[in-house]
């Protein structure tokens, strides 16, 4: 393996195959992705609880922009940065959720400004659309079981949130939607916390936030920023 670095770009050449792997020197996209996810889920969950308790319309104009740009575009950008870092997990997670939130943002927009003659999807159809995400977040959790405690709790919260939301959508159950939203708020706050652990340092802040120990595995063999 032959390696050389030029202007922040690392070139790794495999002499046996002749292929060259290019790795750019970029800042981590993890905090941006977690922040975008946290903002979108926190705002949607709080609006859902408020709307259901007050028996108001579910759609909110501001969530169209929040969903498309903050939760959507922000996470896609973070995912692209993680791809450049050769970080497969965060690249895939942020990009997939970012594209999903772009779709949600579009749905919010169409619900407020689209053709009013469009038929609303049934509860079962909404549940089917959410069911794939229940499977996907389970895969994300399985691939990060050796994460530190703060990250593991966030991923467990994400699974509980999506699974309860899927069931609530499928059977159109208001109490379950509220429970799912409460779990969503907790998950969003954990996303903020994990983002902060990557940003706060002794040099700049004078303290650090603990991530906790690795529950499943050896801490000395574990290396992950989130």
Secondary structure, DSSP 4 states (H G I P E B T S, - for coil): -EEEEETTEEEEE-TTT--EEEEE-----HHHHHHHHHHHHHHHHHHHHHHHHHT--S--HHHHHIIIIIIIIHHHHHHHHHHHTT-HHHHHHHHHHHHHHHHHHHHHHHHHHS-TTSPPPPHHHHHHHHHHHHHHHHHHHHTTTTSBHHHHHHHHHHHHHHHHHHHHHHHT-HHHHHHHHHHHHHHHHHHHHHHHHHH--HHHHS-------BSSS-GGG-----
